[in-house]
Amino acid sequence: MQTVKNSQRGFTLIELMITVAIVGILAAIAYPSYTNYVLRGYRSEGIALLSDAAARMERFYAQNNTYVGATLATIGITNANSANNKYTLQLASAATATAYTLQVVPQGSQVKDTTCGTMSLDQAGNKLPTTAECWR
């Protein structure tokens, strides 16, 4: 009488648990990096919105020799939200004859961007926050 040896194939529970642990560690490292990357990517929307509004303000000044009377409507901005609604454009205060300050306020999921938060730009090109990371 011959005995037939059955060979079993598959993974042991230990092998599966090790794999799950490795995937968990990789995810714990990768997810925060990915989140920061997404926030930084949307930050460019706010910068573009500020730059466009600043160019329109300068055009208004060139035509009127003053910033007085410049509002988002008078400079031709009908929608103060960025393309993906991540930022809203505002005049930080009423424009004077020689000065203005524009700001973009984060909306929705972009409020998690605590590195930069609300960004502003004035007529002299001064940027807040001053961190270079916020403006690249």
RODRENVO-628817 format. One record per residue (C-alpha): residue number from 1; x, y, z. Coordinates in nm, 2 decimals, decimal comma. Example, Ala and Ser with C-alpha at 12.3 -4.5 7.8 and 13.67 -1.06 7.14 Angstrom:
<recs>
<rec pos="1" px="1,23" py="-0,45" pz="0,78"/>
<rec pos="2" px="1,37" py="-0,11" pz="0,71"/>
</recs>
This chain:
<recs>
<rec pos="1" px="0,00" py="0,00" pz="0,00"/>
<rec pos="2" px="0,13" py="0,34" pz="-0,10"/>
<rec pos="3" px="0,06" py="0,65" pz="0,08"/>
<rec pos="4" px="0,00" py="0,97" pz="-0,11"/>
<rec pos="5" px="0,16" py="1,28" pz="0,03"/>
<rec pos="6" px="-0,06" py="1,58" pz="0,00"/>
<rec pos="7" px="0,13" py="1,90" pz="-0,04"/>
<rec pos="8" px="-0,06" py="2,21" pz="0,07"/>
<rec pos="9" px="-0,01" py="2,54" pz="-0,09"/>
<rec pos="10" px="-0,10" py="2,88" pz="0,03"/>
<rec pos="11" px="-0,01" py="3,14" pz="0,29"/>
<rec pos="12" px="0,01" py="3,10" pz="0,66"/>
<rec pos="13" px="-0,16" py="3,34" pz="0,89"/>
<rec pos="14" px="0,17" py="3,47" pz="1,01"/>
<rec pos="15" px="0,27" py="3,56" pz="0,65"/>
<rec pos="16" px="-0,06" py="3,74" pz="0,59"/>
<rec pos="17" px="-0,02" py="3,94" pz="0,92"/>
<rec pos="18" px="0,33" py="4,04" pz="0,83"/>
<rec pos="19" px="0,21" py="4,16" pz="0,49"/>
<rec pos="20" px="-0,08" py="4,36" pz="0,65"/>
<rec pos="21" px="0,16" py="4,52" pz="0,90"/>
<rec pos="22" px="0,40" py="4,62" pz="0,62"/>
<rec pos="23" px="0,11" py="4,77" pz="0,41"/>
<rec pos="24" px="-0,01" py="4,96" pz="0,72"/>
<rec pos="25" px="0,33" py="5,11" pz="0,79"/>
<rec pos="26" px="0,37" py="5,22" pz="0,43"/>
<rec pos="27" px="0,02" py="5,38" pz="0,43"/>
<rec pos="28" px="0,09" py="5,56" pz="0,76"/>
<rec pos="29" px="0,40" py="5,71" pz="0,61"/>
<rec pos="30" px="0,26" py="5,79" pz="0,26"/>
<rec pos="31" px="-0,09" py="5,93" pz="0,35"/>
<rec pos="32" px="0,03" py="6,25" pz="0,53"/>
<rec pos="33" px="0,28" py="6,32" pz="0,25"/>
<rec pos="34" px="0,01" py="6,28" pz="-0,01"/>
<rec pos="35" px="-0,23" py="6,51" pz="0,19"/>
<rec pos="36" px="0,04" py="6,78" pz="0,21"/>
<rec pos="37" px="0,11" py="6,74" pz="-0,16"/>
<rec pos="38" px="-0,26" py="6,79" pz="-0,25"/>
<rec pos="39" px="-0,29" py="7,10" pz="-0,02"/>
<rec pos="40" px="0,02" py="7,25" pz="-0,18"/>
<rec pos="41" px="-0,12" py="7,18" pz="-0,53"/>
<rec pos="42" px="-0,44" py="7,36" pz="-0,45"/>
<rec pos="43" px="-0,24" py="7,65" pz="-0,31"/>
<rec pos="44" px="-0,15" py="7,74" pz="-0,66"/>
<rec pos="45" px="-0,52" py="7,82" pz="-0,73"/>
<rec pos="46" px="-0,51" py="8,09" pz="-0,46"/>
<rec pos="47" px="-0,19" py="8,23" pz="-0,59"/>
<rec pos="48" px="-0,33" py="8,25" pz="-0,94"/>
<rec pos="49" px="-0,64" py="8,42" pz="-0,82"/>
<rec pos="50" px="-0,44" py="8,68" pz="-0,63"/>
<rec pos="51" px="-0,21" py="8,74" pz="-0,93"/>
<rec pos="52" px="-0,50" py="8,79" pz="-1,16"/>
<rec pos="53" px="-0,68" py="9,03" pz="-0,92"/>
<rec pos="54" px="-0,35" py="9,22" pz="-0,87"/>
<rec pos="55" px="-0,31" py="9,26" pz="-1,25"/>
<rec pos="56" px="-0,67" py="9,39" pz="-1,27"/>
<rec pos="57" px="-0,61" py="9,63" pz="-0,99"/>
<rec pos="58" px="-0,30" py="9,77" pz="-1,16"/>
<rec pos="59" px="-0,50" py="9,81" pz="-1,48"/>
<rec pos="60" px="-0,77" py="10,00" pz="-1,28"/>
<rec pos="61" px="-0,50" py="10,22" pz="-1,14"/>
<rec pos="62" px="-0,35" py="10,29" pz="-1,48"/>
<rec pos="63" px="-0,69" py="10,40" pz="-1,61"/>
<rec pos="64" px="-0,80" py="10,60" pz="-1,31"/>
<rec pos="65" px="-0,47" py="10,70" pz="-1,14"/>
<rec pos="66" px="-0,62" py="10,58" pz="-0,81"/>
<rec pos="67" px="-0,73" py="10,26" pz="-0,64"/>
<rec pos="68" px="-1,03" py="10,44" pz="-0,49"/>
<rec pos="69" px="-1,35" py="10,29" pz="-0,62"/>
<rec pos="70" px="-1,18" py="9,96" pz="-0,71"/>
<rec pos="71" px="-1,39" py="9,66" pz="-0,60"/>
<rec pos="72" px="-1,40" py="9,31" pz="-0,72"/>
<rec pos="73" px="-1,69" py="9,40" pz="-0,95"/>
<rec pos="74" px="-1,53" py="9,71" pz="-1,09"/>
<rec pos="75" px="-1,22" py="9,53" pz="-1,19"/>
<rec pos="76" px="-1,42" py="9,26" pz="-1,37"/>
<rec pos="77" px="-1,42" py="8,98" pz="-1,12"/>
<rec pos="78" px="-1,77" py="8,83" pz="-1,11"/>
<rec pos="79" px="-1,68" py="8,51" pz="-0,93"/>
<rec pos="80" px="-1,45" py="8,55" pz="-0,63"/>
<rec pos="81" px="-1,40" py="8,17" pz="-0,59"/>
<rec pos="82" px="-1,11" py="7,98" pz="-0,74"/>
<rec pos="83" px="-1,17" py="7,72" pz="-1,01"/>
<rec pos="84" px="-1,22" py="7,43" pz="-0,76"/>
<rec pos="85" px="-1,37" py="7,65" pz="-0,49"/>
<rec pos="86" px="-1,07" py="7,60" pz="-0,27"/>
<rec pos="87" px="-1,02" py="7,98" pz="-0,21"/>
<rec pos="88" px="-1,23" py="8,29" pz="-0,20"/>
<rec pos="89" px="-1,09" py="8,63" pz="-0,31"/>
<rec pos="90" px="-1,15" py="8,94" pz="-0,09"/>
<rec pos="91" px="-1,03" py="9,29" pz="-0,07"/>
<rec pos="92" px="-0,88" py="9,29" pz="0,28"/>
<rec pos="93" px="-0,98" py="9,66" pz="0,33"/>
<rec pos="94" px="-1,12" py="9,94" pz="0,11"/>
<rec pos="95" px="-0,87" py="10,05" pz="-0,14"/>
<rec pos="96" px="-0,71" py="10,39" pz="-0,08"/>
<rec pos="97" px="-0,57" py="10,62" pz="-0,35"/>
<rec pos="98" px="-0,23" py="10,45" pz="-0,35"/>
<rec pos="99" px="-0,28" py="10,11" pz="-0,17"/>
<rec pos="100" px="-0,48" py="9,79" pz="-0,17"/>
<rec pos="101" px="-0,46" py="9,45" pz="-0,01"/>
<rec pos="102" px="-0,61" py="9,14" pz="-0,16"/>
<rec pos="103" px="-0,64" py="8,82" pz="0,02"/>
<rec pos="104" px="-0,75" py="8,46" pz="-0,05"/>
<rec pos="105" px="-0,93" py="8,27" pz="0,22"/>
<rec pos="106" px="-0,91" py="7,89" pz="0,21"/>
<rec pos="107" px="-1,25" py="7,71" pz="0,18"/>
<rec pos="108" px="-1,36" py="7,35" pz="0,22"/>
<rec pos="109" px="-1,09" py="7,10" pz="0,26"/>
<rec pos="110" px="-0,82" py="7,36" pz="0,20"/>
<rec pos="111" px="-0,88" py="7,50" pz="0,55"/>
<rec pos="112" px="-0,65" py="7,21" pz="0,67"/>
<rec pos="113" px="-0,36" py="7,40" pz="0,51"/>
<rec pos="114" px="-0,23" py="7,54" pz="0,84"/>
<rec pos="115" px="0,11" py="7,61" pz="0,68"/>
<rec pos="116" px="-0,01" py="7,91" pz="0,48"/>
<rec pos="117" px="-0,38" py="7,96" pz="0,55"/>
<rec pos="118" px="-0,51" py="8,30" pz="0,43"/>
<rec pos="119" px="-0,26" py="8,45" pz="0,19"/>
<rec pos="120" px="-0,25" py="8,82" pz="0,10"/>
<rec pos="121" px="-0,08" py="9,05" pz="-0,16"/>
<rec pos="122" px="-0,07" py="9,43" pz="-0,16"/>
<rec pos="123" px="0,01" py="9,69" pz="-0,42"/>
<rec pos="124" px="0,38" py="9,68" pz="-0,35"/>
<rec pos="125" px="0,40" py="9,30" pz="-0,40"/>
<rec pos="126" px="0,43" py="9,23" pz="-0,03"/>
<rec pos="127" px="0,31" py="8,87" pz="0,05"/>
<rec pos="128" px="0,18" py="8,73" pz="0,37"/>
<rec pos="129" px="0,27" py="8,48" pz="0,50"/>
<rec pos="130" px="0,63" py="8,55" pz="0,41"/>
<rec pos="131" px="0,72" py="8,18" pz="0,41"/>
<rec pos="132" px="0,87" py="8,10" pz="0,07"/>
<rec pos="133" px="0,70" py="7,76" pz="0,08"/>
<rec pos="134" px="0,36" py="7,93" pz="0,05"/>
<rec pos="135" px="0,44" py="8,11" pz="-0,28"/>
<rec pos="136" px="0,61" py="7,84" pz="-0,49"/>
</recs>
